[in-house]
Amino acid sequence: MAGSKAMVMLMFVMAIFVSAAFAQGDFANAPAPSPDAGASSSLPLSAAVVASSLLLSLLALIKN
């Protein structure tokens, strides 16, 4: 019984410390970095690769 009272008191004290830390405002979200100009995707795919993939997918769809 004494162990459970000590555990409840420990949780209460920890909750007080955590709420005090959050109340200070140190946990504000950082702003997102601005994207590079002209960077549309992270992988450099040429138009030929994308077009051939679409063409092969269309042919496979028509075949079935």
Biopython code that builds the backbone (N, CA, C, O; Angstrom):
import numpy as np
from Bio.PDB.StructureBuilder import StructureBuilder

atoms = [
    (1, "MET", "N", (0.813, -1.185, 0.000)),
    (1, "MET", "CA", (0.000, 0.000, 0.000)),
    (1, "MET", "C", (0.864, 1.261, 0.000)),
    (1, "MET", "O", (0.563, 2.243, -0.678)),
    (2, "ALA", "N", (1.946, 1.204, 0.780)),
    (2, "ALA", "CA", (2.828, 2.371, 0.853)),
    (2, "ALA", "C", (3.558, 2.570, -0.472)),
    (2, "ALA", "O", (3.877, 3.697, -0.852)),
    (3, "GLY", "N", (3.819, 1.466, -1.169)),
    (3, "GLY", "CA", (4.490, 1.551, -2.458)),
    (3, "GLY", "C", (3.624, 2.247, -3.504)),
    (3, "GLY", "O", (4.130, 3.013, -4.324)),
    (4, "SER", "N", (2.325, 1.981, -3.474)),
    (4, "SER", "CA", (1.444, 2.617, -4.449)),
    (4, "SER", "C", (1.270, 4.104, -4.156)),
    (4, "SER", "O", (1.147, 4.913, -5.075)),
    (5, "LYS", "N", (1.260, 4.464, -2.855)),
    (5, "LYS", "CA", (1.184, 5.890, -2.504)),
    (5, "LYS", "C", (2.434, 6.630, -2.965)),
    (5, "LYS", "O", (2.358, 7.763, -3.440)),
    (6, "ALA", "N", (3.583, 5.978, -2.818)),
    (6, "ALA", "CA", (4.830, 6.593, -3.252)),
    (6, "ALA", "C", (4.854, 6.743, -4.773)),
    (6, "ALA", "O", (5.353, 7.740, -5.295)),
    (7, "MET", "N", (4.320, 5.760, -5.472)),
    (7, "MET", "CA", (4.275, 5.826, -6.932)),
    (7, "MET", "C", (3.346, 6.949, -7.400)),
    (7, "MET", "O", (3.685, 7.666, -8.341)),
    (8, "VAL", "N", (2.204, 7.113, -6.775)),
    (8, "VAL", "CA", (1.273, 8.189, -7.121)),
    (8, "VAL", "C", (1.915, 9.543, -6.845)),
    (8, "VAL", "O", (1.782, 10.467, -7.647)),
    (9, "MET", "N", (2.608, 9.666, -5.719)),
    (9, "MET", "CA", (3.267, 10.926, -5.389)),
    (9, "MET", "C", (4.380, 11.235, -6.381)),
    (9, "MET", "O", (4.556, 12.387, -6.778)),
    (10, "LEU", "N", (5.136, 10.207, -6.787)),
    (10, "LEU", "CA", (6.186, 10.395, -7.775)),
    (10, "LEU", "C", (5.607, 10.849, -9.113)),
    (10, "LEU", "O", (6.153, 11.758, -9.738)),
    (11, "MET", "N", (4.518, 10.240, -9.560)),
    (11, "MET", "CA", (3.865, 10.647, -10.807)),
    (11, "MET", "C", (3.361, 12.082, -10.722)),
    (11, "MET", "O", (3.463, 12.838, -11.689)),
    (12, "PHE", "N", (2.819, 12.459, -9.565)),
    (12, "PHE", "CA", (2.317, 13.820, -9.377)),
    (12, "PHE", "C", (3.457, 14.832, -9.461)),
    (12, "PHE", "O", (3.317, 15.873, -10.103)),
    (13, "VAL", "N", (4.570, 14.534, -8.822)),
    (13, "VAL", "CA", (5.722, 15.444, -8.851)),
    (13, "VAL", "C", (6.281, 15.541, -10.268)),
    (13, "VAL", "O", (6.648, 16.627, -10.715)),
    (14, "MET", "N", (6.346, 14.417, -10.975)),
    (14, "MET", "CA", (6.828, 14.452, -12.353)),
    (14, "MET", "C", (5.898, 15.263, -13.249)),
    (14, "MET", "O", (6.360, 15.985, -14.131)),
    (15, "ALA", "N", (4.600, 15.148, -13.029)),
    (15, "ALA", "CA", (3.646, 15.930, -13.822)),
    (15, "ALA", "C", (3.826, 17.420, -13.570)),
    (15, "ALA", "O", (3.697, 18.225, -14.493)),
    (16, "ILE", "N", (4.118, 17.790, -12.347)),
    (16, "ILE", "CA", (4.356, 19.206, -12.027)),
    (16, "ILE", "C", (5.606, 19.702, -12.748)),
    (16, "ILE", "O", (5.600, 20.791, -13.324)),
    (17, "PHE", "N", (6.680, 18.907, -12.719)),
    (17, "PHE", "CA", (7.916, 19.315, -13.392)),
    (17, "PHE", "C", (7.723, 19.437, -14.908)),
    (17, "PHE", "O", (8.212, 20.384, -15.524)),
    (18, "VAL", "N", (7.015, 18.485, -15.499)),
    (18, "VAL", "CA", (6.797, 18.519, -16.940)),
    (18, "VAL", "C", (5.936, 19.708, -17.324)),
    (18, "VAL", "O", (6.217, 20.376, -18.319)),
    (19, "SER", "N", (4.897, 19.983, -16.555)),
    (19, "SER", "CA", (4.040, 21.128, -16.880)),
    (19, "SER", "C", (4.798, 22.438, -16.714)),
    (19, "SER", "O", (4.557, 23.382, -17.466)),
    (20, "ALA", "N", (5.691, 22.517, -15.762)),
    (20, "ALA", "CA", (6.494, 23.730, -15.599)),
    (20, "ALA", "C", (7.462, 23.902, -16.767)),
    (20, "ALA", "O", (7.710, 25.025, -17.204)),
    (21, "ALA", "N", (8.008, 22.805, -17.271)),
    (21, "ALA", "CA", (8.928, 22.888, -18.409)),
    (21, "ALA", "C", (8.196, 23.325, -19.671)),
    (21, "ALA", "O", (8.716, 24.131, -20.442)),
    (22, "PHE", "N", (6.991, 22.799, -19.886)),
    (22, "PHE", "CA", (6.222, 23.193, -21.062)),
    (22, "PHE", "C", (5.710, 24.620, -20.947)),
    (22, "PHE", "O", (5.518, 25.282, -21.967)),
    (23, "ALA", "N", (5.489, 25.101, -19.761)),
    (23, "ALA", "CA", (4.983, 26.455, -19.578)),
    (23, "ALA", "C", (6.041, 27.509, -19.910)),
    (23, "ALA", "O", (5.698, 28.664, -20.164)),
    (24, "GLN", "N", (7.303, 27.134, -19.911)),
    (24, "GLN", "CA", (8.357, 28.091, -20.218)),
    (24, "GLN", "C", (8.423, 28.413, -21.702)),
    (24, "GLN", "O", (9.011, 29.428, -22.074)),
    (25, "GLY", "N", (7.852, 27.598, -22.547)),
    (25, "GLY", "CA", (7.812, 27.880, -23.974)),
    (25, "GLY", "C", (9.061, 27.500, -24.724)),
    (25, "GLY", "O", (9.274, 28.003, -25.827)),
    (26, "ASP", "N", (9.898, 26.640, -24.185)),
    (26, "ASP", "CA", (11.118, 26.226, -24.879)),
    (26, "ASP", "C", (10.833, 25.207, -25.976)),
    (26, "ASP", "O", (11.718, 24.907, -26.777)),
    (27, "PHE", "N", (9.626, 24.672, -26.029)),
    (27, "PHE", "CA", (9.305, 23.602, -26.953)),
    (27, "PHE", "C", (8.525, 24.113, -28.158)),
    (27, "PHE", "O", (7.675, 23.399, -28.688)),
    (28, "ALA", "N", (8.799, 25.330, -28.596)),
    (28, "ALA", "CA", (8.108, 25.893, -29.756)),
    (28, "ALA", "C", (8.593, 25.201, -31.029)),
    (28, "ALA", "O", (9.745, 24.776, -31.115)),
    (29, "ASN", "N", (7.714, 25.097, -32.002)),
    (29, "ASN", "CA", (8.071, 24.462, -33.273)),
    (29, "ASN", "C", (8.997, 25.367, -34.070)),
    (29, "ASN", "O", (8.789, 26.577, -34.149)),
    (30, "ALA", "N", (10.002, 24.774, -34.645)),
    (30, "ALA", "CA", (10.925, 25.521, -35.496)),
    (30, "ALA", "C", (10.276, 25.722, -36.861)),
    (30, "ALA", "O", (9.525, 24.859, -37.316)),
    (31, "PRO", "N", (10.551, 26.838, -37.517)),
    (31, "PRO", "CA", (9.964, 27.042, -38.844)),
    (31, "PRO", "C", (10.552, 26.077, -39.858)),
    (31, "PRO", "O", (11.701, 25.653, -39.742)),
    (32, "ALA", "N", (9.750, 25.740, -40.846)),
    (32, "ALA", "CA", (10.200, 24.814, -41.884)),
    (32, "ALA", "C", (11.207, 25.515, -42.792)),
    (32, "ALA", "O", (11.068, 26.709, -43.060)),
    (33, "PRO", "N", (12.207, 24.795, -43.262)),
    (33, "PRO", "CA", (13.183, 25.422, -44.159)),
    (33, "PRO", "C", (12.545, 25.728, -45.508)),
    (33, "PRO", "O", (11.653, 25.011, -45.961)),
    (34, "SER", "N", (13.008, 26.793, -46.141)),
    (34, "SER", "CA", (12.454, 27.152, -47.443)),
    (34, "SER", "C", (12.990, 26.199, -48.508)),
    (34, "SER", "O", (14.161, 25.820, -48.464)),
    (35, "PRO", "N", (12.148, 25.810, -49.461)),
    (35, "PRO", "CA", (12.608, 24.877, -50.491)),
    (35, "PRO", "C", (13.548, 25.560, -51.482)),
    (35, "PRO", "O", (13.484, 26.774, -51.678)),
    (36, "ASP", "N", (14.403, 24.784, -52.089)),
    (36, "ASP", "CA", (15.307, 25.310, -53.105)),
    (36, "ASP", "C", (14.498, 25.722, -54.333)),
    (36, "ASP", "O", (13.519, 25.066, -54.688)),
    (37, "ALA", "N", (14.904, 26.790, -54.965)),
    (37, "ALA", "CA", (14.208, 27.261, -56.154)),
    (37, "ALA", "C", (14.441, 26.295, -57.304)),
    (37, "ALA", "O", (15.582, 25.969, -57.634)),
    (38, "GLY", "N", (13.362, 25.843, -57.906)),
    (38, "GLY", "CA", (13.452, 24.957, -59.059)),
    (38, "GLY", "C", (13.615, 23.493, -58.728)),
    (38, "GLY", "O", (13.726, 22.672, -59.639)),
    (39, "ALA", "N", (13.634, 23.136, -57.464)),
    (39, "ALA", "CA", (13.790, 21.734, -57.088)),
    (39, "ALA", "C", (12.409, 21.097, -56.991)),
    (39, "ALA", "O", (11.715, 21.263, -55.988)),
    (40, "SER", "N", (12.013, 20.371, -58.029)),
    (40, "SER", "CA", (10.671, 19.801, -58.029)),
    (40, "SER", "C", (10.631, 18.414, -57.401)),
    (40, "SER", "O", (9.609, 18.025, -56.835)),
    (41, "SER", "N", (11.708, 17.673, -57.489)),
    (41, "SER", "CA", (11.753, 16.348, -56.872)),
    (41, "SER", "C", (13.169, 16.071, -56.396)),
    (41, "SER", "O", (14.129, 16.687, -56.859)),
    (42, "SER", "N", (13.281, 15.140, -55.469)),
    (42, "SER", "CA", (14.600, 14.839, -54.945)),
    (42, "SER", "C", (15.371, 13.891, -55.861)),
    (42, "SER", "O", (16.602, 13.872, -55.833)),
    (43, "LEU", "N", (14.657, 13.100, -56.678)),
    (43, "LEU", "CA", (15.320, 12.183, -57.598)),
    (43, "LEU", "C", (15.293, 12.761, -59.003)),
    (43, "LEU", "O", (14.225, 13.107, -59.506)),
    (44, "PRO", "N", (16.438, 12.870, -59.637)),
    (44, "PRO", "CA", (16.462, 13.429, -60.996)),
    (44, "PRO", "C", (15.993, 12.384, -62.018)),
    (44, "PRO", "O", (16.771, 11.526, -62.434)),
    (45, "LEU", "N", (14.734, 12.461, -62.413)),
    (45, "LEU", "CA", (14.177, 11.553, -63.409)),
    (45, "LEU", "C", (13.986, 12.311, -64.709)),
    (45, "LEU", "O", (13.397, 13.392, -64.727)),
    (46, "SER", "N", (14.476, 11.752, -65.778)),
    (46, "SER", "CA", (14.291, 12.413, -67.056)),
    (46, "SER", "C", (12.885, 12.149, -67.571)),
    (46, "SER", "O", (12.215, 11.213, -67.134)),
    (47, "ALA", "N", (12.454, 12.973, -68.492)),
    (47, "ALA", "CA", (11.119, 12.825, -69.069)),
    (47, "ALA", "C", (11.015, 11.514, -69.844)),
    (47, "ALA", "O", (9.936, 10.926, -69.915)),
    (48, "ALA", "N", (12.116, 11.051, -70.421)),
    (48, "ALA", "CA", (12.093, 9.794, -71.176)),
    (48, "ALA", "C", (11.807, 8.604, -70.262)),
    (48, "ALA", "O", (11.081, 7.690, -70.652)),
    (49, "VAL", "N", (12.359, 8.604, -69.072)),
    (49, "VAL", "CA", (12.120, 7.505, -68.133)),
    (49, "VAL", "C", (10.665, 7.499, -67.697)),
    (49, "VAL", "O", (10.039, 6.441, -67.638)),
    (50, "VAL", "N", (10.123, 8.667, -67.392)),
    (50, "VAL", "CA", (8.735, 8.753, -66.951)),
    (50, "VAL", "C", (7.804, 8.370, -68.099)),
    (50, "VAL", "O", (6.845, 7.625, -67.893)),
    (51, "ALA", "N", (8.072, 8.864, -69.292)),
    (51, "ALA", "CA", (7.220, 8.556, -70.441)),
    (51, "ALA", "C", (7.264, 7.068, -70.780)),
    (51, "ALA", "O", (6.224, 6.478, -71.073)),
    (52, "SER", "N", (8.437, 6.453, -70.746)),
    (52, "SER", "CA", (8.519, 5.029, -71.057)),
    (52, "SER", "C", (7.799, 4.199, -69.997)),
    (52, "SER", "O", (7.178, 3.188, -70.327)),
    (53, "SER", "N", (7.869, 4.600, -68.753)),
    (53, "SER", "CA", (7.158, 3.889, -67.697)),
    (53, "SER", "C", (5.654, 3.984, -67.907)),
    (53, "SER", "O", (4.939, 2.993, -67.757)),
    (54, "LEU", "N", (5.179, 5.159, -68.250)),
    (54, "LEU", "CA", (3.747, 5.318, -68.504)),
    (54, "LEU", "C", (3.314, 4.519, -69.729)),
    (54, "LEU", "O", (2.241, 3.915, -69.725)),
    (55, "LEU", "N", (4.129, 4.509, -70.768)),
    (55, "LEU", "CA", (3.797, 3.775, -71.984)),
    (55, "LEU", "C", (3.746, 2.275, -71.717)),
    (55, "LEU", "O", (2.825, 1.599, -72.176)),
    (56, "LEU", "N", (4.716, 1.749, -70.987)),
    (56, "LEU", "CA", (4.710, 0.324, -70.666)),
    (56, "LEU", "C", (3.523, -0.051, -69.775)),
    (56, "LEU", "O", (2.943, -1.126, -69.929)),
    (57, "SER", "N", (3.168, 0.829, -68.854)),
    (57, "SER", "CA", (2.010, 0.567, -68.008)),
    (57, "SER", "C", (0.731, 0.564, -68.829)),
    (57, "SER", "O", (-0.150, -0.266, -68.604)),
    (58, "LEU", "N", (0.623, 1.486, -69.778)),
    (58, "LEU", "CA", (-0.557, 1.532, -70.640)),
    (58, "LEU", "C", (-0.649, 0.300, -71.513)),
    (58, "LEU", "O", (-1.736, -0.251, -71.692)),
    (59, "LEU", "N", (0.479, -0.146, -72.063)),
    (59, "LEU", "CA", (0.477, -1.367, -72.882)),
    (59, "LEU", "C", (0.092, -2.601, -72.047)),
    (59, "LEU", "O", (-0.643, -3.464, -72.525)),
    (60, "ALA", "N", (0.572, -2.682, -70.833)),
    (60, "ALA", "CA", (0.224, -3.808, -69.962)),
    (60, "ALA", "C", (-1.252, -3.762, -69.594)),
    (60, "ALA", "O", (-1.893, -4.805, -69.467)),
    (61, "LEU", "N", (-1.790, -2.573, -69.422)),
    (61, "LEU", "CA", (-3.214, -2.441, -69.107)),
    (61, "LEU", "C", (-4.076, -2.836, -70.293)),
    (61, "LEU", "O", (-5.107, -3.486, -70.117)),
    (62, "ILE", "N", (-3.672, -2.455, -71.492)),
    (62, "ILE", "CA", (-4.428, -2.794, -72.698)),
    (62, "ILE", "C", (-4.352, -4.305, -72.976)),
    (62, "ILE", "O", (-5.332, -4.910, -73.411)),
    (63, "LYS", "N", (-3.188, -4.901, -72.722)),
    (63, "LYS", "CA", (-3.001, -6.330, -72.992)),
    (63, "LYS", "C", (-3.911, -7.186, -72.109)),
    (63, "LYS", "O", (-4.398, -8.228, -72.548)),
    (64, "ASN", "N", (-4.140, -6.757, -70.887)),
    (64, "ASN", "CA", (-5.005, -7.546, -69.985)),
    (64, "ASN", "C", (-6.388, -7.162, -70.259)),
    (64, "ASN", "O", (-7.309, -7.683, -69.631)),
]
sb = StructureBuilder()
sb.init_structure("model")
sb.init_model(0)
sb.init_chain("A")
sb.init_seg("    ")
for serial, (resi, resn, name, xyz) in enumerate(atoms, 1):
    if name == "N":
        sb.init_residue(resn, " ", resi, " ")
    sb.init_atom(name, np.array(xyz, "f"), 0.0, 1.0, " ", f" {name:<3s}", serial, name[0])
structure = sb.get_structure()
